[in-house]
Amino acid sequence: MTVIVNGEPREVPDGATVASVVAAVTQATAGVAVALNDEVVRRAEWPATPVRDADRLEVLTAVQGG
């Protein structure tokens, strides 16, 4: 199925979850936030939150700088 991740189409397997999509997008283990169809998903809910065809995900990673 195809979902939109950070504005780009991406193929993900049936049964994908927010957690599996995040793992495919970034290796960061901290400082990551996700919105699914414009709703923030709490990290504890990522493994149990399914992703469906045509869903929109925004995966944001905090970056240090100075």
Z-matrix of the N, CA and C atoms (Angstrom, degrees):
N
C 1 1.446
C 2 1.523 1 108.21
N 3 1.305 2 115.34 1 160.67
C 4 1.459 3 120.75 2 -177.92
C 5 1.517 4 109.77 3 -112.55
N 6 1.335 5 115.59 4 130.21
C 7 1.461 6 122.34 5 173.81
C 8 1.528 7 107.22 6 -123.35
N 9 1.306 8 115.56 7 164.09
C 10 1.462 9 120.75 8 178.00
C 11 1.523 10 107.27 9 -105.29
N 12 1.321 11 116.74 10 118.34
C 13 1.462 12 122.32 11 -179.89
C 14 1.521 13 108.05 12 -117.12
N 15 1.327 14 115.59 13 117.91
C 16 1.465 15 121.40 14 -178.65
C 17 1.532 16 111.46 15 51.79
N 18 1.338 17 115.04 16 40.01
C 19 1.455 18 120.67 17 175.91
C 20 1.511 19 115.84 18 84.22
N 21 1.335 20 118.14 19 -0.57
C 22 1.460 21 122.00 20 -178.16
C 23 1.522 22 110.64 21 -117.93
N 24 1.336 23 118.01 22 136.66
C 25 1.470 24 119.30 23 176.18
C 26 1.525 25 110.72 24 -65.55
N 27 1.319 26 115.82 25 141.78
C 28 1.461 27 121.05 26 179.82
C 29 1.522 28 107.75 27 -144.47
N 30 1.324 29 115.88 28 134.46
C 31 1.458 30 121.15 29 176.05
C 32 1.527 31 109.05 30 -82.89
N 33 1.321 32 116.08 31 130.55
C 34 1.467 33 121.78 32 176.09
C 35 1.520 34 107.62 33 -131.66
N 36 1.322 35 117.84 34 152.55
C 37 1.466 36 119.74 35 -179.17
C 38 1.527 37 111.72 36 -71.93
N 39 1.320 38 115.84 37 154.24
C 40 1.462 39 120.17 38 172.20
C 41 1.525 40 108.31 39 -56.17
N 42 1.310 41 117.20 40 141.80
C 43 1.452 42 121.32 41 -179.20
C 44 1.514 43 113.73 42 86.24
N 45 1.332 44 117.23 43 5.55
C 46 1.465 45 120.24 44 179.18
C 47 1.525 46 110.23 45 -63.98
N 48 1.324 47 114.40 46 151.49
C 49 1.462 48 121.23 47 176.90
C 50 1.522 49 108.75 48 -120.03
N 51 1.311 50 115.76 49 169.46
C 52 1.459 51 119.65 50 175.26
C 53 1.532 52 109.16 51 -56.15
N 54 1.332 53 117.56 52 -42.47
C 55 1.468 54 121.07 53 -179.21
C 56 1.527 55 111.75 54 -59.56
N 57 1.325 56 117.84 55 -42.26
C 58 1.460 57 119.68 56 -178.17
C 59 1.525 58 111.61 57 -70.67
N 60 1.321 59 117.46 58 -34.17
C 61 1.464 60 120.07 59 177.00
C 62 1.524 61 110.12 60 -68.49
N 63 1.320 62 117.18 61 -43.71
C 64 1.461 63 120.57 62 178.44
C 65 1.529 64 109.98 63 -59.56
N 66 1.321 65 117.27 64 -43.65
C 67 1.467 66 120.98 65 -179.99
C 68 1.529 67 111.49 66 -62.20
N 69 1.325 68 117.34 67 -31.47
C 70 1.458 69 120.82 68 178.92
C 71 1.525 70 112.51 69 -76.91
N 72 1.339 71 116.59 70 -22.04
C 73 1.455 72 121.39 71 -175.22
C 74 1.525 73 112.45 72 -94.23
N 75 1.327 74 117.33 73 -37.37
C 76 1.463 75 120.36 74 -175.74
C 77 1.522 76 110.72 75 -145.10
N 78 1.320 77 115.52 76 149.88
C 79 1.460 78 121.03 77 175.20
C 80 1.522 79 111.21 78 -95.80
N 81 1.325 80 116.67 79 -0.47
C 82 1.461 81 120.69 80 179.29
C 83 1.520 82 110.12 81 -62.76
N 84 1.321 83 115.88 82 138.18
C 85 1.462 84 120.34 83 179.37
C 86 1.523 85 112.00 84 -106.69
N 87 1.313 86 116.96 85 -8.62
C 88 1.466 87 121.05 86 179.08
C 89 1.521 88 108.25 87 -140.61
N 90 1.307 89 115.66 88 158.56
C 91 1.449 90 120.52 89 177.44
C 92 1.513 91 113.93 90 73.03
N 93 1.329 92 117.14 91 28.57
C 94 1.458 93 121.55 92 -179.50
C 95 1.523 94 108.72 93 -113.96
N 96 1.326 95 116.02 94 135.22
C 97 1.464 96 121.88 95 175.33
C 98 1.523 97 107.99 96 -127.56
N 99 1.336 98 115.89 97 149.23
C 100 1.461 99 120.66 98 -177.83
C 101 1.519 100 110.36 99 -133.73
N 102 1.325 101 114.95 100 137.30
C 103 1.461 102 121.58 101 169.82
C 104 1.524 103 107.31 102 -119.12
N 105 1.313 104 115.93 103 131.72
C 106 1.462 105 122.97 104 177.75
C 107 1.519 106 106.78 105 -112.94
N 108 1.325 107 116.12 106 115.50
C 109 1.466 108 121.26 107 -177.30
C 110 1.531 109 111.20 108 51.15
N 111 1.319 110 115.08 109 46.23
C 112 1.479 111 124.24 110 175.83
C 113 1.523 112 114.69 111 72.03
N 114 1.319 113 118.49 112 12.65
C 115 1.465 114 122.42 113 176.55
C 116 1.523 115 108.97 114 -117.79
N 117 1.321 116 116.99 115 126.07
C 118 1.465 117 120.89 116 178.81
C 119 1.529 118 109.34 117 -65.20
N 120 1.331 119 115.12 118 135.55
C 121 1.472 120 121.74 119 177.72
C 122 1.525 121 107.50 120 -109.92
N 123 1.324 122 116.31 121 123.00
C 124 1.464 123 119.71 122 179.13
C 125 1.524 124 109.72 123 -67.07
N 126 1.325 125 115.41 124 144.43
C 127 1.474 126 121.42 125 -176.37
C 128 1.529 127 112.21 126 -53.30
N 129 1.312 128 117.82 127 -40.55
C 130 1.467 129 121.12 128 -178.98
C 131 1.530 130 111.81 129 -62.34
N 132 1.330 131 117.28 130 -21.09
C 133 1.459 132 121.25 131 -178.27
C 134 1.533 133 113.62 132 -94.96
N 135 1.333 134 117.76 133 -8.11
C 136 1.459 135 120.41 134 -177.08
C 137 1.523 136 113.76 135 -54.53
N 138 1.343 137 119.19 136 -48.67
C 139 1.470 138 118.61 137 -176.56
C 140 1.529 139 114.00 138 -64.74
N 141 1.310 140 117.72 139 -24.95
C 142 1.468 141 121.41 140 -176.47
C 143 1.529 142 112.63 141 -101.61
N 144 1.325 143 118.10 142 0.84
C 145 1.464 144 120.89 143 -177.89
C 146 1.522 145 109.57 144 -98.28
N 147 1.339 146 116.95 145 110.25
C 148 1.466 147 119.57 146 -178.74
C 149 1.522 148 111.66 147 -73.48
N 150 1.319 149 114.67 148 153.54
C 151 1.456 150 122.42 149 174.54
C 152 1.522 151 106.33 150 -110.58
N 153 1.319 152 115.30 151 133.89
C 154 1.467 153 120.54 152 -178.09
C 155 1.524 154 110.22 153 -114.60
N 156 1.308 155 115.68 154 159.93
C 157 1.454 156 122.05 155 179.42
C 158 1.529 157 110.09 156 -50.84
N 159 1.319 158 116.46 157 134.12
C 160 1.464 159 125.40 158 177.70
C 161 1.529 160 114.15 159 74.11
N 162 1.341 161 118.83 160 6.14
C 163 1.462 162 120.18 161 174.30
C 164 1.527 163 109.56 162 -64.09
N 165 1.329 164 115.36 163 154.80
C 166 1.461 165 122.57 164 177.05
C 167 1.521 166 109.31 165 -113.91
N 168 1.322 167 116.20 166 123.79
C 169 1.462 168 121.25 167 177.36
C 170 1.515 169 109.56 168 -119.39
N 171 1.308 170 114.90 169 138.44
C 172 1.459 171 121.59 170 170.43
C 173 1.521 172 106.29 171 -115.42
N 174 1.307 173 116.64 172 119.29
C 175 1.467 174 122.32 173 179.67
C 176 1.524 175 106.13 174 -110.89
N 177 1.333 176 114.65 175 114.85
C 178 1.460 177 120.45 176 -176.60
C 179 1.517 178 109.73 177 -112.88
N 180 1.328 179 116.28 178 135.43
C 181 1.454 180 121.91 179 179.31
C 182 1.527 181 109.34 180 -120.74
N 183 1.317 182 115.81 181 128.69
C 184 1.465 183 120.36 182 177.16
C 185 1.521 184 109.56 183 -68.38
N 186 1.319 185 115.62 184 140.62
C 187 1.465 186 121.04 185 -179.33
C 188 1.524 187 107.99 186 -126.75
N 189 1.329 188 114.93 187 130.69
C 190 1.455 189 119.03 188 175.81
C 191 1.509 190 109.67 189 -82.30
N 192 1.276 191 115.49 190 148.10
C 193 1.460 192 119.44 191 178.31
C 194 1.513 193 109.80 192 -165.48
N 195 1.265 194 114.09 193 178.70
C 196 1.453 195 114.90 194 179.25
C 197 1.442 196 114.86 195 -173.40
